[in-house]
Amino acid sequence: MMKMNGSFSSGRSENLCIILPPPVLTGQIGIEQAVSNRRSIREFSERPLSLEQVSQVLWSAQGVTDGGHLRATPSAGATYPLEILLVAGVFGAGDLPSGLYSYVPVEHSLKPILGKDLRLQLTGVAMGQQAINLAPVSFVIAADYERTRSRYRNRTERYVHMEAGHAAQNIYLQTTALGLGTTAIGAFDDNGVKDLLSLPGNLQPLYIMPVGYPA
């Protein structure tokens, strides 16, 4: 059962905070098996995810792991330039309403941005890659380069892109461990994604990762 404050409706929402189920720290398969089994999956069944599964994937990508501020993904100088957004379809994840959400790592919660199923439109700005439309949810990794640039100057792009790769691999391994599948999509219209997801000017999309049960 998800915990909420406020109300959700179609259109932009600023009032609702969804507290996610806590992450599970022990799994059914080992890291070695997850590495061995990991594959890119592009065809998904219509079976929805649970909110617990969504919570686990978000935590694996950017969740807090030490009770303070350190996260699941290594970050140069702990500058944490990444933002993770969730695009949820109709019946995409438990009783989570379809829409666009931003992950808040410190609270392990979701902040609603838009109450609309954006999967078809996201597919359109991603060169028509149907994995996005088929999957019940997609995770979008975006970055604010200035968070890292203030400390690392001309190494910024390298460090941010390293971190995005770490987060994407964590998503791959976590989905594999949960019996799910994903694929890392980097072919998309940057401005089209920014406009569709209402990303502020400082955020640049780097990955789209549809997640679901393999077909």
C-alpha positions, 0 to 999 in steps of 0.5 A, a space after each residue: 500500500 503506497 502512502 500519499 499526501 495530497 491528491 492526484 489529478 490529470 495535469 501538473 501536480 505539486 501536492 502529492 508525495 508518494 512514500 515508496 516501500 523500503 528497499 530489500 537488502 537481501 535478494 534471491 540470487 547472487 550478484 554473480 548470477 545477475 551478471 551472468 543472466 543480464 541481457 537487453 530485453 526489448 519485448 515485454 508482457 502486459 503484466 504490471 510491476 508492483 510498487 515494491 519492484 519500482 521502489 527497488 529499481 529506483 533505490 538501486 539507481 540512486 537510493 541512499 545506502 548509508 542512512 545519510 546521503 551516500 548513494 547506491 551509485 558512485 559519484 565523483 566527489 559525491 556531487 550527485 548530478 543525476 536525476 531519475 524520472 519514472 514514466 508509468 503507464 496505465 496499470 504500470 505499477 500496482 495502484 500507482 496512477 499513470 504519469 510522470 514522477 521524479 524520484 527523491 532519494 533522501 525521502 525514497 519517495 516519488 514526486 508527481 510531475 504530470 498525470 498522463 501516460 506518456 509512453 506513446 509520446 516518449 516512444 515517438 521522440 525516441 525514434 519509434 523504439 517500441 520497447 518504451 511503449 510496450 513496457 509498463 514503466 520506463 526510467 529516465 536518467 537525466 543529469 545536471 552537469 553544473 553540480 559536478 562542474 563546480 568541482 571538476 571543471 573540464 572533467 565534468 562530462 567524463 565523470 557525469 557520463 561515468 556515473 550515468 553508466 553506473 546507474 544504468 548498470 545497477 538498473 540492469 542488474 536489479 531488474 535481472 535479480 527481480 526477474 524483470 528485463 530492461 534495455 538502455 536506450 540512448 537514441 532519442 531527440 534530446 529536445 523532444 524528451 526535454 519538452 515532453 518531460 518538462 525538464 528544466 534547462 539544467 537537466 539533460 536526458 542521457 538514458 531511457 530504460 523501459 522495464 517490465 516482465 520479458 515477453 
